[in-house]
């Protein structure tokens, strides 16, 4: 049975094209009910063994956000040191985080020792739990975009330092630091492509022999 019309499929394609990594946010507040509605999509996400290993920590205090921002700034300075010449110059001009302005900031962890799911599907490939968290984040990201919200995924961080600052259990692994809010502007082009850091390429499929 064809449950979805061609118009729906076209709109879904548009949603995916407009889902961009946002780093420039307005400081306007986000309605709590709207945020919760988007986060409810985690309940719809697939997870290995139905383990639902995602753990979300919302950073609301000034001290917690300052610690995370300092973490980013230090990690970003270290990353810059790994480039030289024109690449270093370009890197120094990139805006790689919306942490200063995004009204909502959430650290998403994977509980590596969860007993939920009894280890099904994760004994030989424990990393599947983290992939499950990524799948849930993707669903949330699309739901947020459909509501006009922007999401930015910050990966330039020291995970061990953030774990200490947030006092998370030792068996939790950082998967994403998400900045959420209303974007300053919208575009279907990745900001890194616009800045000429890298170009998009299609999926590469290799036939097994």
C-alpha positions in Angstrom: 0.0 0.0 0.0 1.3 3.4 -1.0 0.8 5.4 2.2 2.7 8.6 1.0 1.7 10.8 -1.9 4.2 12.2 -4.4 3.7 15.6 -2.8 4.7 14.2 0.6 7.8 12.5 -0.9 8.8 15.8 -2.6 8.4 17.7 0.7 10.5 15.1 2.5 13.2 15.6 0.0 13.0 19.4 0.5 13.2 18.9 4.3 16.4 16.9 3.9 17.9 19.6 1.6 17.0 22.3 4.1 18.4 20.4 7.1 21.7 22.1 7.4 24.3 22.3 10.3 23.4 25.7 11.8 26.1 27.8 13.5 24.5 31.2 13.5 21.5 31.6 15.8 19.2 34.3 16.9 19.0 34.5 20.7 15.1 34.3 20.7 13.8 31.7 23.2 12.4 28.4 22.0 9.0 27.4 23.3 9.5 24.5 25.7 6.5 22.6 24.4 7.9 22.8 20.8 11.3 21.6 22.0 9.7 18.6 23.9 7.7 17.7 20.8 10.8 17.5 18.7 12.7 15.5 21.4 9.8 13.1 21.5 11.1 11.8 18.1 13.8 10.0 20.1 11.0 7.6 21.2 10.4 6.8 17.5 14.0 6.1 16.6 15.4 2.7 15.9 18.0 1.2 18.3 19.9 -2.0 18.4 18.1 -4.6 20.5 15.6 -1.8 21.4 18.3 -0.7 23.8 17.4 3.1 23.5 20.9 4.0 24.8 20.7 7.8 24.3 21.2 10.0 27.4 20.6 13.7 27.1 22.0 16.4 29.3 20.7 19.9 28.9 23.2 22.7 29.8 21.2 25.6 31.3 23.5 27.2 33.9 26.0 29.9 33.0 28.8 27.9 34.5 28.0 24.7 32.5 27.8 26.6 29.3 31.0 28.6 30.0 32.9 25.3 30.7 31.6 23.8 27.4 32.5 27.0 25.4 36.0 27.1 27.0 36.4 23.5 26.0 35.5 24.3 22.4 37.8 27.3 22.2 40.8 25.3 23.5 40.0 22.3 21.2 39.5 24.7 18.2 42.8 26.4 18.9 44.5 23.0 19.0 42.8 22.0 15.8 44.0 25.2 14.0 47.6 24.2 14.9 47.2 21.1 12.8 46.9 23.2 9.6 49.3 25.5 7.9 49.3 27.9 5.0 46.1 28.8 3.2 44.3 25.9 4.9 45.1 27.4 8.3 44.0 30.8 7.2 40.7 29.5 5.9 40.2 27.4 9.1 40.7 30.5 11.3 37.9 32.3 9.5 35.3 29.5 9.9 32.5 29.7 12.4 32.4 26.2 13.8 30.1 26.6 16.8 26.9 28.4 17.7 27.5 27.9 21.4 27.7 31.6 22.2 24.1 32.3 21.0 22.1 29.1 20.8 19.3 29.2 23.5 19.2 25.4 23.8 22.3 23.3 24.2 22.2 19.5 24.8 25.0 17.0 25.2 23.9 13.6 23.8 25.6 10.5 25.3 25.5 6.8 24.6 25.1 4.6 27.7 27.6 1.9 26.8 26.6 -0.4 29.7 22.8 -0.2 29.4 21.1 -3.5 30.2 18.1 -2.6 28.1 17.9 -4.9 25.1 20.0 -7.5 26.9 22.9 -6.9 24.5 21.0 -8.1 21.4 22.9 -7.1 18.3 25.6 -5.3 20.3 27.8 -8.2 21.6 29.8 -8.5 18.4 29.4 -4.8 17.4 29.0 -2.7 20.5 29.4 0.4 18.4 25.9 -0.2 17.2 24.6 1.5 20.3 26.3 4.7 19.3 25.0 4.4 15.8 21.5 4.1 17.3 22.1 7.4 19.1 23.1 9.0 15.8 19.9 7.7 14.1 17.9 9.2 16.9 19.7 12.5 16.5 19.0 12.5 12.8 15.2 12.1 13.4 15.2 14.8 16.0 17.2 17.1 13.6 14.6 16.6 10.8 11.7 17.2 13.2 13.3 20.4 14.4 13.9 21.6 10.9 10.3 21.0 10.0 9.4 23.4 12.8 11.8 26.0 11.5 14.4 25.3 14.2 18.1 25.0 13.4 20.5 22.5 14.9 24.2 22.6 15.0 26.4 19.6 15.9 29.6 20.6 17.6 32.4 18.0 17.4 35.4 20.1 18.2 35.5 19.3 21.9 37.5 17.3 24.4 35.0 14.6 25.4 36.8 13.6 28.6 37.0 17.1 29.8 33.3 17.7 29.1 32.4 14.4 30.9 34.2 15.7 34.0 32.6 19.1 33.8 29.1 17.5 33.5 29.9 14.7 35.9 28.5 12.0 33.7 29.0 8.3 34.4 32.2 6.7 33.3 30.5 4.3 30.9 28.7 7.1 28.9 30.3 8.1 25.6 29.8 11.6 24.1 28.1 11.3 20.7 27.1 14.9 20.0 26.9 18.4 21.5 23.8 20.0 19.9 23.1 23.7 19.6 19.4 24.4 19.0 17.5 27.6 18.2 16.2 29.8 15.5 18.7 30.3 12.6 19.8 33.7 11.5 19.3 32.7 7.9 18.5 29.5 6.0 20.2 27.9 3.1 20.3 24.5 1.3 24.1 24.8 0.9 26.4 23.6 3.7 28.3 26.5 5.2 31.6 24.7 4.7 30.8 24.4 1.0 30.0 28.1 0.8 33.3 28.8 2.6 35.1 26.6 0.0 36.4 24.3 2.7 35.1 21.2 0.9 32.7 20.1 -1.8 29.8 17.6 -1.5 30.1 14.3 -3.4 27.7 11.6 -4.1 27.7 8.2 -2.4 30.3 5.8 -3.6 29.0 2.3 -4.1 31.4 -0.6 -4.7 30.2 -4.0 -5.8 31.3 -7.0 -3.8 33.2 -9.7 -5.6 
